[in-house]
Amino acid sequence: MAVLFLLLLIVGLLTECKGIHNDLFPFRNVSLDWPVRVDDLVSRLTVHEIIDQMAYAGGWDAGVTPPIPRLNILPYSWGTECLRGDVSENSTGFPQAISLASTWNKELVKAVANATAYEVHAHYNLFTKEGLYGVHRGLSCFSPVVNIMRHPLWGRNQETYGECPYLSGMFAIYFVHGLQGPSSARYLNTNAGCKHFDAHNGPENIPVSRFSFDVKLSEFDWRSTFLPAFHACVNAGSYGIMCSYNSINGVPSCANNRLLTDILRKEMNFTGYVVADDDALICINSEHHYVDTNEEAAIVALQAGVNLELADSPGATMFELLHQAYNEGKVNNQTLIERVKPLMYTRMRLGEFDPREMNDYNKIPMDVIQCESHRILARQTALQSFVLLKNQDNFLPIRYPQKFQNVLFLGPMSNNPMQQYGDYSPIIDPYYVTTPLSSLQDSFLNTSYNEACLDGTKCLKYNQTDIINYLKMNIFDLIILSLGTGPDIECEGNDRVSMNLPNNQSQLLEDVLNTINVEKTKILLLTISGTPLDIQLAQQSNKIQAIVHVGFAAQELGEALKMALIGDGISKFGRLPFTWPKKLSDIPGDLTRYDMTSGFTYRYSKIEPLYPFGYGLSYSNFSYNDLKFNATNIIAGDSLKISFNIKNIGERISDEVVQIYLTIHLKNTSLTNVSRAQLVDFDRLSDIEPLETIMYQAIIKPQQMAVYIDGKGFMIVPATLEFQIGSFIQPYLSGNVIIDGPDYYIGQYISYASI
């Protein structure tokens, strides 16, 4: 409390002295170039001031970088989460990241990021005016999460954009642009911070802890799967990158000179700052035992390329130990200067050292929070994120809900606002939250509600006898069964133990199927989770007419469901950004296994899934035809233009998600590490009228044709390019193009994704 009082006193004195010296320092001269201003500012800092600026990224509630009164520099809050809304603040709750990916809509994801940035900046303006500093009160975002969804049991799959490096990379680009604003603008709205770098894809806690886990990773898998989306982030201009808890082949990520300097800065040309994940630096010693002391942990992290430390408390801040290390000659002054520069540059570009009136973002008012346009955007995003998995006999949409005289809302996700948001959400305001029950019940004449599980999604408290007797009354024409997980089951720090529906939810599903009269009762199953569940029984049973994967759609879930299911609306369904296995044994190993070519993700698996990557039904049907290439033989290094026609041959207005996959058949058969297929282009076409035809064009860029060759890097070599349009399992169209000519070098690291 005394420390907080002292901080507030200093802030107050600084506020009173505002204007003094402001125009005397070149770093406050807005006519100078940014690098000149940064150099001037850093030159005025003592070594120990530099260390303090690097040591306190926050992590605890009052964690901020300390002020520098003699330069009239205020505290700064680095630790803000912007995954899909202003996390831990009162703000609009957009769908979770995996649900954003289910939209397959790049511009929509950018719009969500931009709306999030505006709400973050509105809060920042209020906090700054009131002199409040601390976690979630700054403009520097720890998002997006661009790790690959590799295994269905990882607790943080929901924070990712799915399992495809290209899809993840494209969404990373658009999300970064949405958060930061136009690259041509003088100021950033907020700044992005892509995480977790790198190969941080589980486990959290099962079978080992993320804090000590050492990823055994081949060079091929590292470059082909785990690095590309981060390269896309760098190319998009992200100001921040967060290094992860895990080690890679024996070296902790935040102490990994090859990762943070050789790969990130030298090969990918990253010029921003690296922030260590919360308490990751202390783990270098205490969990990984990579060094013998905490001081050594701080030194190796600094030397590897870490600029900023995030810790759970002041006492856990390893960079504070650099004061003594510097006094003892263990740390180079120039290294400290170079590490602090990206931090000060970021703060400058956010407008901190310029007159507030110069920055229009500083005028964003608090009434942007939960404004109508943002709530509409959240609803449209939720609507496009739902994936229609099953629609037996075209049961959906429900055009005439009045024909169902008695409707039962059943299950622990029917009316569960907390769990339908997923992890890393804004503060949940019940006023704005809609659930399956709250939004759909008014569409029917008579409705009943039974959550069945008395302890929510954990479903350990389930009175099976009561539920069976209840269903035996045989009075329901329709059961809307809502099952799933939520952060009680899957979240940061908590992996799932199986793909099964949680505990007695599986029994509930069986009881419904075994008890209802199929002639009387129809069943609509809603799955509300971030990752696949074992629902083979539901897919195979003719007693379940339809299945909709709802994901974690957050506050507008109910209203969006109503738009999707009731009446004769436009088909706006999304597609799966991950493979949905039939069963857990179809996965080639547990969460500790990272050799992708053994069968992880659609790119390498040869086992038939329940639903493949990119799967999703529509209320309409489409035909693809007239596939054309600008050439059927190209020289290595050339781009390729593809075009084809898409026609809505159904009776309803519908969106369509276009997907183009590439399989590379190498002429040199000794090279075996090539993916089964790779997404190389996608887009969402909106509101296509019945019988309307749209010509689609795509440019396939050289890096998308490259394969990684040990000792050489990514190369384009003689091969047959097999393109599959619409699906890589059952494509609408397919065609081949031949690559000839000498081998063509692309680079040591590629992003796949670009715009």
C-alpha positions in Angstrom: 0.0 0.0 0.0 2.9 2.3 0.9 4.5 1.7 -2.5 1.2 2.4 -4.3 0.8 5.6 -2.3 4.3 6.8 -3.2 3.6 6.0 -6.9 0.4 8.0 -6.9 2.2 10.9 -5.1 4.9 10.9 -7.8 2.2 10.8 -10.6 0.4 13.7 -8.9 3.6 15.8 -8.7 4.3 15.0 -12.4 0.8 16.1 -13.3 1.2 19.3 -11.4 4.5 19.9 -13.2 3.1 19.1 -16.6 4.6 21.3 -19.2 7.9 21.9 -17.4 10.8 20.9 -19.6 8.4 19.4 -22.1 9.8 21.4 -25.0 13.4 21.4 -23.9 14.2 17.8 -24.8 14.7 16.7 -28.4 12.8 13.5 -27.6 9.6 15.6 -27.2 10.3 17.5 -30.4 7.6 16.3 -32.8 9.4 17.6 -35.9 12.3 15.2 -35.4 12.4 11.7 -36.8 11.5 8.9 -34.5 15.0 7.3 -34.3 16.5 10.6 -33.4 14.0 11.1 -30.6 14.5 7.6 -29.3 18.2 8.0 -29.2 17.9 11.3 -27.3 15.5 9.8 -24.8 17.6 6.7 -24.1 20.8 8.8 -23.9 19.2 10.7 -20.9 18.5 7.5 -18.9 20.9 6.1 -16.4 21.8 2.4 -16.7 19.7 1.7 -13.6 16.7 3.6 -15.0 17.0 1.5 -18.2 17.0 -1.7 -16.2 13.9 -0.6 -14.3 12.1 0.2 -17.5 12.8 -3.3 -18.7 12.0 -5.1 -15.5 8.5 -4.1 -14.9 6.0 -5.1 -17.6 3.5 -5.8 -14.9 1.7 -9.1 -14.3 0.4 -8.2 -10.9 -2.5 -5.6 -10.5 -0.3 -2.6 -9.8 2.6 -3.7 -12.0 3.8 -0.8 -14.2 7.1 0.6 -15.4 8.2 3.3 -12.9 8.0 7.0 -13.7 11.1 9.1 -14.3 10.2 12.4 -12.7 13.2 14.4 -13.9 12.1 13.8 -17.5 8.4 14.1 -16.8 7.9 10.5 -17.9 4.8 8.9 -16.4 4.4 5.2 -15.5 3.4 2.9 -18.3 1.2 -0.2 -18.3 2.4 -2.9 -20.7 0.2 -5.8 -19.7 -3.1 -5.5 -21.7 -4.9 -8.5 -23.1 -6.8 -7.9 -26.4 -7.6 -11.4 -27.6 -11.2 -10.7 -28.7 -12.2 -7.6 -26.7 -10.6 -5.7 -23.9 -10.0 -8.6 -21.5 -10.9 -8.1 -17.8 -12.6 -4.8 -18.5 -16.2 -3.9 -19.2 -16.2 -4.2 -22.9 -17.9 -5.8 -25.9 -17.5 -9.6 -25.8 -16.5 -10.8 -29.2 -16.3 -14.6 -30.0 -13.2 -16.4 -28.9 -10.2 -16.6 -31.3 -11.0 -20.1 -32.5 -14.5 -18.9 -33.3 -13.0 -16.0 -35.2 -11.1 -18.5 -37.2 -14.3 -20.4 -37.9 -15.6 -17.4 -39.8 -12.9 -17.8 -42.4 -13.5 -14.0 -42.9 -10.3 -12.0 -42.8 -11.9 -8.5 -43.0 -14.3 -9.5 -40.2 -11.5 -10.5 -38.0 -9.7 -7.2 -38.7 -12.9 -5.4 -37.8 -13.1 -7.2 -34.4 -9.4 -6.3 -33.7 -10.1 -2.7 -34.6 -13.2 -2.5 -32.4 -11.2 -4.1 -29.6 -8.4 -1.5 -30.0 -10.9 1.4 -29.9 -12.4 0.1 -26.6 -8.9 -0.5 -25.2 -7.9 3.1 -26.1 -11.2 4.4 -24.6 -10.3 2.8 -21.3 -6.8 4.1 -21.5 -8.0 7.6 -22.0 -10.2 7.4 -18.9 -7.4 5.7 -16.8 -4.9 8.3 -17.9 -7.2 11.2 -17.1 -7.7 9.7 -13.6 -4.1 8.9 -13.1 -4.7 5.2 -12.9 -2.0 2.7 -13.9 -1.7 -1.1 -13.7 -2.4 -4.3 -15.5 -5.0 -4.0 -18.4 -4.6 -0.2 -18.4 -2.2 0.3 -21.2 -2.2 0.2 -25.0 0.2 -2.7 -25.6 -1.6 -5.9 -26.3 -0.5 -9.4 -25.6 -2.3 -10.7 -28.6 -2.9 -12.3 -31.1 -2.1 -15.9 -30.2 -0.8 -17.6 -33.3 0.3 -20.9 -31.9 -0.8 -23.9 -33.9 -3.7 -26.1 -32.7 -1.8 -29.4 -32.8 -3.6 -31.7 -30.4 -7.3 -31.6 -29.4 -6.6 -31.8 -25.6 -4.5 -28.7 -25.2 -6.3 -26.3 -22.9 -5.4 -23.2 -24.9 -6.5 -24.3 -28.4 -9.4 -21.9 -28.0 -7.0 -18.9 -28.1 -5.6 -19.9 -31.4 -6.7 -19.6 -35.1 -6.6 -23.4 -35.6 -4.2 -25.9 -37.0 -3.1 -24.5 -40.3 0.0 -22.3 -40.5 -1.4 -20.4 -43.6 -4.8 -19.8 -42.1 -3.2 -18.7 -38.8 -0.8 -16.5 -40.5 -3.5 -14.7 -42.6 -5.6 -14.0 -39.5 -2.5 -12.8 -37.6 -1.8 -10.3 -40.4 -5.4 -8.9 -40.3 -5.6 -8.9 -36.5 -2.3 -7.0 -36.2 -3.5 -4.5 -38.7 -6.8 -4.1 -36.9 -5.2 -3.5 -33.5 -2.5 -1.1 -34.7 -4.4 0.8 -37.3 -3.1 2.1 -40.7 0.6 1.7 -41.1 0.8 5.1 -42.7 -0.7 6.8 -39.6 1.6 8.8 -37.2 0.2 7.0 -34.2 -0.7 3.4 -33.3 -4.2 2.9 -31.8 -2.8 0.0 -29.8 0.2 -2.2 -30.5 0.0 -6.0 -31.1 2.2 -8.6 -29.4 2.0 -12.0 -31.0 2.5 -15.0 -28.7 3.8 -17.5 -27.6 7.2 -17.7 -29.3 7.7 -20.6 -30.0 6.4 -24.2 -30.3 4.1 -23.5 -27.4 1.3 -25.8 -28.2 0.8 -27.8 -25.1 0.9 -29.4 -22.6 -0.3 -27.0 -19.9 -0.4 -29.5 -17.1 -1.1 -33.0 -18.5 1.1 -35.0 -18.6 3.8 -32.5 -17.6 3.9 -28.8 -16.7 4.3 -26.1 -19.4 6.8 -24.3 -17.1 9.4 -27.1 -17.5 8.4 -28.8 -20.7 11.1 -29.3 -23.3 9.8 -29.6 -26.9 11.8 -32.1 -29.0 11.5 -30.6 -32.4 12.9 -31.3 -35.9 14.2 -28.5 -38.0 11.6 -29.4 -40.6 8.6 -29.2 -38.2 9.9 -26.0 -36.6 10.3 -24.1 -39.9 7.2 -25.6 -41.6 4.6 -25.5 -38.9 5.6 -23.5 -35.8 7.5 -20.5 -37.1 5.5 -19.4 -40.2 2.6 -17.6 -38.4 5.1 -15.6 -36.3 6.9 -14.6 -39.5 3.5 -13.4 -40.8 3.2 -11.3 -37.6 6.6 -9.8 -38.1 5.8 -9.0 -41.7 2.5 -7.4 -40.6 4.4 -5.0 -38.4 3.7 -6.3 -35.0 5.6 -4.3 -32.4 5.8 -7.1 -29.8 6.5 -10.8 -29.6 6.1 -12.8 -26.4 8.6 -15.6 -25.7 7.1 -18.8 -24.2 7.6 -20.9 -21.1 8.8 -24.1 -22.8 12.3 -25.1 -23.9 13.0 -26.1 -27.5 15.5 -28.9 -27.8 16.9 -28.2 -24.4 17.1 -24.3 -24.5 14.3 -22.2 -22.8 12.6 -20.0 -25.4 13.3 -16.8 -23.4 17.0 -17.7 -23.1 17.2 -19.0 -26.7 19.7 -16.8 -28.7 19.0 -18.7 -31.9 15.3 -18.2 -31.6 15.2 -14.6 -30.4 18.2 -13.2 -32.2 19.3 -15.4 -35.1 15.8 -16.4 -36.3 13.6 -13.5 -35.1 15.8 -10.5 -35.6 18.4 -11.5 -38.2 16.3 -13.9 -40.4 12.8 -12.4 -40.0 14.0 -8.8 -39.5 12.0 -8.1 -36.4 12.7 -4.7 -34.9 10.2 -4.6 -32.1 10.4 -5.8 -28.5 10.4 -9.3 -27.0 8.4 -9.6 -23.7 8.9 -12.7 -21.5 5.7 -14.5 -20.6 4.6 -14.2 -16.9 7.4 -15.6 -14.7 9.1 -17.3 -17.7 12.5 -15.9 -16.7 12.5 -17.4 -13.2 11.5 -20.7 -14.8 14.8 -20.7 -16.7 16.4 -21.6 -13.4 13.7 -23.0 -11.2 11.9 -25.3 -13.7 14.3 -25.8 -16.7 17.5 -25.8 -14.6 19.2 -24.3 -17.6 21.3 -22.1 -15.3 22.3 -22.3 -11.6 21.0 -18.9 -10.3 18.3 -16.4 -10.9 20.9 -13.8 -11.8 22.2 -16.0 -14.6 18.6 -16.5 -15.8 18.3 -12.7 -16.1 21.6 -12.4 -17.9 21.0 -15.2 -20.5 17.6 -13.8 -21.2 19.0 -10.3 -21.8 21.7 -11.6 -24.0 19.4 -13.8 -26.0 17.2 -10.9 -26.9 14.5 -10.3 -24.2 13.6 -6.6 -23.9 10.9 -6.7 -21.2 9.9 -8.9 -18.3 6.5 -9.9 -17.2 6.3 -11.3 -13.7 3.7 -12.2 -11.1 5.1 -9.9 -8.4 7.9 -7.4 -7.9 9.8 -10.2 -6.0 9.7 -12.5 -9.0 11.2 -9.9 -11.3 14.5 -11.4 -12.5 15.6 -8.3 -14.5 15.9 -6.4 -11.2 19.0 -8.6 -10.6 20.6 -6.9 -13.6 21.4 -3.9 -11.3 23.9 -6.0 -9.3 25.1 -7.8 -12.4 25.9 -4.5 -14.1 27.7 -3.2 -11.0 29.8 -6.4 -11.1 30.6 -6.0 -14.8 28.6 -9.0 -16.0 26.3 -7.0 -18.2 27.3 -4.7 -21.1 26.0 -1.1 -21.1 25.4 -1.1 -24.9 23.3 -4.3 -24.6 21.0 -2.5 -22.2 20.7 0.5 -24.4 19.8 -1.6 -27.4 17.2 -3.6 -25.5 15.4 -0.5 -24.1 15.2 1.3 -27.5 12.3 -0.8 -28.9 10.3 -0.1 -25.7 10.7 3.6 -26.0 10.1 3.6 -29.7 6.8 1.7 -29.1 5.7 4.2 -26.5 6.5 7.1 -28.8 4.5 5.6 -31.6 1.6 5.3 -29.2 1.8 9.0 -28.7 3.0 9.1 -25.1 5.7 11.8 -25.6 3.7 14.1 -27.9 1.0 16.6 -27.0 -2.2 14.7 -26.3 -4.2 16.9 -28.7 -2.1 15.7 -31.6 -3.4 12.2 -31.3 -7.0 11.7 -32.4 -7.1 8.3 -30.7 -6.9 10.2 -27.4 -10.3 11.6 -28.1 -12.1 8.2 -28.2 -14.8 8.4 -25.6 -16.1 5.7 -23.2 -19.4 5.5 -25.0 -17.7 3.4 -27.6 -17.8 0.6 -25.1 -20.7 -1.7 -26.0 -21.8 0.8 -28.6 -24.5 -0.5 -31.0 -22.1 -0.9 -33.9 -19.8 -3.1 -31.8 -22.6 -5.2 -30.6 -23.8 -5.7 -34.1 -20.3 -6.7 -35.1 -20.1 -9.2 -32.3 -23.5 -10.7 -33.4 -22.5 -10.9 -37.1 -19.1 -12.5 -36.1 -20.9 -15.0 -33.9 -23.3 -15.8 -36.7 -20.5 -16.5 -39.2 -18.6 -18.5 -36.7 -21.2 -21.3 -36.2 -20.4 -24.5 -38.1 -23.3 -26.6 -39.3 -22.0 -30.2 -38.8 -25.2 -32.2 -39.5 -28.5 -31.3 -41.1 -30.5 -34.5 -41.6 -33.3 -34.2 -44.1 -32.7 -30.4 -44.2 -34.2 -30.1 -40.7 -32.7 -26.6 -40.4 -33.6 -23.9 -40.7 -36.8 -24.1 -38.5 -39.1 -22.2 -40.8 -42.3 -22.7 -38.8 -41.3 -22.9 -35.1 -45.0 -22.9 -34.1 -45.3 -26.5 -35.3 -43.3 -27.6 -32.2 -45.9 -27.3 -29.5 -43.5 -28.1 -26.6 -39.8 -27.5 -26.7 -37.3 -28.5 -24.1 -34.0 -26.6 -23.6 -31.8 -29.3 -22.0 -28.2 -29.4 -20.8 -25.6 -27.3 -18.9 -24.8 -25.0 -21.8 -28.4 -23.9 -22.4 -28.2 -20.9 -20.2 -24.6 -20.6 -19.0 -23.2 -17.1 -19.8 -19.9 -17.6 -18.0 -18.9 -20.8 -19.9 -20.1 -19.7 -23.3 -17.5 -16.9 -23.4 -14.5 -19.2 -23.0 -11.2 -18.1 -21.5 -9.6 -14.6 -21.7 -12.9 -12.7 -22.0 -13.9 -9.2 -21.1 -15.9 -8.8 -17.9 -19.3 -10.4 -18.5 -22.1 -8.0 -18.2 -25.4 -9.9 -17.9 -27.3 -7.0 -19.5 -25.7 -7.8 -22.9 -25.5 -11.6 -22.8 -27.8 -13.8 -24.7 -27.9 -17.6 -24.4 -29.7 -20.4 -26.4 -32.5 -20.3 -23.8 -32.9 -16.5 -23.5 -33.0 -15.9 -27.3 -34.7 -18.9 -28.7 -37.5 -19.6 -26.2 -39.7 -16.8 -27.4 -39.8 -18.4 -30.9 -41.8 -21.3 -29.5 -45.3 -21.6 -27.9 -44.4 -23.6 -24.9 -40.9 -24.1 -23.5 -39.3 -25.9 -20.6 -35.7 -25.7 -19.3 -33.7 -28.3 -17.4 -29.9 -27.9 -17.1 -29.6 -31.6 -16.1 -26.1 -31.0 -14.6 -26.4 -29.3 -11.3 -22.8 -28.2 -11.3 -22.6 -26.8 -14.8 -20.4 -28.2 -17.5 -18.4 -30.3 -15.1 -21.6 -32.4 -14.8 -20.5 -34.5 -11.8 -23.9 -33.9 -10.2 -26.4 -35.5 -12.5 -29.6 -37.2 -11.4 -30.0 -39.7 -14.2 -33.2 -41.2 -12.8 -35.0 -37.8 -12.7 -33.9 -36.9 -16.2 -35.0 -40.3 -17.7 -38.4 -40.0 -16.0 -38.7 -36.5 -17.2 -38.1 -37.5 -20.8 -40.4 -40.5 -20.5 -43.3 -38.1 -20.3 -43.0 -37.9 -24.0 -44.4 -34.4 -24.3 -41.6 -32.7 -26.2 -41.7 -32.1 -29.9 -38.2 -30.7 -30.0 -35.2 -30.9 -27.6 -32.5 -28.3 -28.0 -29.6 -30.1 -26.3 -26.7 -27.8 -25.4 -23.5 -29.6 -24.3 -19.9 -28.5 -24.1 -16.9 -27.4 -22.0 -16.1 -23.8 -21.1 -13.2 -22.6 -19.1 -14.2 -24.9 -16.2 -13.0 -27.8 -18.5 -10.5 -26.3 -20.9 -8.4 -23.1 -20.4 -4.9 -21.8 -19.7 -3.3 -24.1 -17.2 -5.8 -26.9 -17.7 -5.6 -29.5 -20.4 -8.5 -31.9 -21.0 -8.0 -35.5 -20.1 -10.0 -36.9 -23.0 -12.1 -35.9 -26.0 -15.3 -37.2 -24.2 -18.1 -34.9 -23.3 -17.3 -33.8 -19.7 -18.2 -36.5 -17.1 -21.9 -37.2 -17.1 -22.7 -35.1 -20.2 -21.9 -38.3 -22.2 -24.4 -40.1 -20.2 -27.0 -37.4 -20.6 -26.6 -37.7 -24.4 -27.1 -41.4 -24.3 -30.1 -41.1 -22.0 -31.8 -38.7 -24.4 -31.2 -41.0 -27.3 -32.3 -44.1 -25.4 -35.5 -42.5 -24.0 -37.1 -40.3 -26.6 -39.7 -41.4 -29.1 -38.1 -40.6 -32.5 -41.6 -40.4 -34.1 -42.5 -37.7 -31.6 -39.4 -35.8 -30.7 -36.7 -34.1 -32.8 -33.3 -33.3 -31.4 -31.0 -30.3 -32.2 -27.6 -30.7 -30.6 -25.5 -27.6 -29.9 -21.8 -28.1 -29.0 -20.3 -25.2 -27.1 -16.5 -25.7 -26.8 -13.2 -24.5 -28.1 -12.1 -27.9 -29.4 -13.5 -31.2 -30.7 -15.6 -33.5 -28.6 -16.4 -37.2 -29.1 -19.8 -36.9 -30.6 -19.7 -39.9 -33.0 -22.9 -41.2 -31.4 -24.7 -38.0 -32.2 -23.4 -37.9 -35.8 -24.4 -41.5 -36.5 -27.8 -41.5 -34.7 -30.8 -40.7 -36.9 -32.5 -39.5 -33.7 -30.5 -36.3 -33.9 -31.6 -34.2 -36.8 -29.0 -31.5 -36.7 -25.7 -30.6 -35.0 -24.4 -27.0 -34.8 -20.9 -26.3 -33.4 -21.4 -23.0 -31.7 -17.9 -22.6 -30.2 -17.4 -19.8 -27.7 -19.4 -17.1 -29.3 -19.6 -14.9 -26.2 -22.2 -12.3 -25.5 -24.2 -12.5 -28.8 -24.4 -16.2 -28.9 -28.2 -16.5 -28.4 -29.2 -13.7 -30.8 -26.9 -15.0 -33.5 -28.3 -18.5 -33.0 -31.8 -17.2 -33.5 -30.7 -15.6 -36.8 -29.1 -18.8 -37.9 -31.8 -21.3 -37.0 -35.2 -19.7 -37.0 -37.2 -18.6 -40.1 -35.9 -18.4 -43.6 -32.8 -16.4 -43.2 -29.6 -16.3 -45.2 -27.1 -19.1 -44.7 -24.1 -17.6 -42.9 -22.3 -20.7 -41.5 -18.6 -20.9 -41.1 -16.1 -23.8 -41.5 -13.9 -25.7 -39.1 -10.4 -24.3 -38.7 -9.2 -27.7 -37.2 -9.6 -31.4 -37.8 -12.3 -33.0 -35.7 -11.1 -36.6 -35.0 -13.5 -39.5 -34.5 -11.7 -40.5 -31.3 -8.6 -39.7 -29.3 -6.8 -42.8 -30.4 -6.7 -41.4 -34.0 -4.1 -38.9 -32.7 -0.6 -40.2 -33.1 0.5 -39.4 -29.6 -0.1 -37.3 -26.4 0.5 -33.6 -25.9 4.3 -34.1 -25.6 4.7 -35.4 -29.1 5.7 -32.8 -31.7 6.7 -34.7 -34.8 4.0 -33.4 -37.1 4.7 -35.9 -39.9 3.6 -38.7 -37.7 0.0 -37.7 -38.4 -0.9 -34.4 -36.7 -3.3 -32.0 -38.4 -4.8 -32.2 -41.9 -1.4 -31.7 -43.5 -0.1 -35.0 -42.3 -2.9 -37.2 -41.0 -4.1 -40.1 -43.1 -6.9 -41.2 -40.8 -10.4 -40.4 -41.7 -11.8 -37.8 -39.3 -15.3 -37.3 -38.1 -15.2 -33.9 -39.8 -12.2 -32.7 -41.8 -10.4 -29.4 -41.6 -12.4 -26.8 -43.6 -15.7 -28.7 -43.1 -19.0 -27.1 -42.8 -22.5 -27.4 -44.3 -24.7 -24.7 -45.7 -28.4 -24.3 -46.3 -27.6 -24.0 -50.1 -25.5 -25.9 -52.6 -22.7 -24.7 -54.9 -21.1 -25.9 -58.1 -17.6 -25.1 -59.2 -16.5 -25.2 -62.8 -14.3 -23.8 -65.5 -10.9 -24.1 -63.7 -8.2 -22.2 -65.5 -4.5 -21.6 -64.9 -2.5 -18.8 -66.6 0.0 -21.5 -67.5 0.3 -25.3 -67.1 4.1 -25.2 -67.1 5.9 -22.6 -65.0 9.5 -21.9 -64.1 10.5 -22.1 -60.4 10.0 -18.7 -58.9 7.0 -17.7 -61.0 3.7 -16.9 -59.5 0.6 -18.7 -60.7 -2.9 -17.3 -61.4 -6.0 -19.5 -60.9 -9.5 -18.8 -61.8 -12.8 -20.6 -61.7 -16.6 -20.0 -61.4 -18.8 -20.6 -58.4 -22.5 -20.9 -58.8 -25.2 -21.0 -56.2 -27.4 -23.9 -57.4 -29.6 -24.0 -54.3 -32.7 -22.1 -53.4 -31.4 -19.9 -50.7 -29.1 -16.9 -50.4 -25.9 -18.2 -48.9 -22.3 -17.4 -48.0 -19.6 -19.7 -49.5 -16.1 -20.2 -48.2 -13.7 -20.8 -51.0 -10.7 -23.1 -50.2 -7.7 -23.9 -52.4 -5.3 -26.6 -51.4 -2.0 -27.6 -52.9 -0.2 -30.9 -52.9 3.4 -30.9 -54.1 4.5 -34.1 -55.9 8.3 -33.8 -56.1 10.2 -35.3 -59.0 13.0 -36.0 -56.6 11.4 -38.8 -54.6 14.2 -38.9 -52.0 12.7 -35.8 -50.4 10.0 -37.1 -48.2 9.1 -34.3 -45.8 6.2 -32.8 -47.7 2.7 -32.1 -46.3 -0.2 -34.2 -47.6 -1.9 -30.9 -48.6 -1.6 -27.2 -47.7 -4.2 -24.5 -47.8 -2.9 -21.8 -50.1 -5.9 -19.5 -50.5 -9.3 -18.9 -49.0 -12.0 -16.3 -48.9 -15.5 -15.9 -47.8 -18.1 -14.8 -50.4 -21.1 -13.2 -48.9 -24.8 -13.3 -49.8 -24.7 -15.2 -53.1 -28.1 -15.2 -54.7 -29.7 -18.4 -56.1 -28.4 -19.1 -59.6 -25.8 -16.3 -59.2 -22.3 -17.1 -60.6 -19.1 -15.5 -59.3 -15.7 -15.7 -61.0 -13.0 -16.3 -58.4 -9.3 -15.5 -59.0 -6.3 -16.3 -56.8 -2.6 -15.7 -57.1 -0.4 -18.5 -55.8 2.9 -16.9 -54.7 6.3 -18.6 -55.1 6.8 -19.2 -51.3 3.6 -21.2 -51.2 5.2 -23.7 -53.7 8.4 -24.1 -51.6 9.5 -27.2 -49.7 12.0 -27.2 -46.9 15.2 -29.1 -47.7 17.7 -29.8 -44.9 20.9 -27.8 -45.2 19.4 -25.5 -48.0 16.3 -23.9 -46.7 13.0 -23.4 -48.5 13.4 -24.2 -52.2 11.2 -24.5 -55.2 12.2 -27.6 -57.1 10.8 -29.5 -60.1 7.5 -30.9 -59.2 3.9 -31.4 -60.1 1.5 -29.0 -58.3 -1.8 -30.6 -57.7 -4.5 -28.1 -56.8 -7.8 -29.1 -55.2 -10.6 -26.6 -55.0 -13.2 -26.6 -52.3 -11.9 -29.5 -50.2 -8.7 -31.5 -50.1 -10.6 -34.7 -49.4 -13.5 -34.4 -51.9 -12.7 -31.4 -54.1 -15.1 -29.8 -56.5 -12.3 -29.1 -59.0 -8.7 -30.3 -59.4 -5.9 -29.6 -61.8 -2.1 -29.9 -62.2 0.7 -27.5 -63.1 4.3 -28.5 -63.8 7.3 -26.7 -62.3 10.4 -26.9 -64.4 13.8 -25.2 -64.4 16.6 -24.9 -61.9 16.0 -25.0 -58.2 14.9 -21.6 -56.8 15.9 -20.4 -53.3 13.1 -18.7 -51.3 14.7 -18.3 -47.8 15.5 -20.0 -44.6 12.2 -19.1 -43.1 8.9 -18.4 -44.7 5.4 -17.2 -43.6 3.2 -18.9 -46.2 0.8 -16.0 -45.6 1.0 -12.5 -47.1 -1.3 -9.8 -48.5 
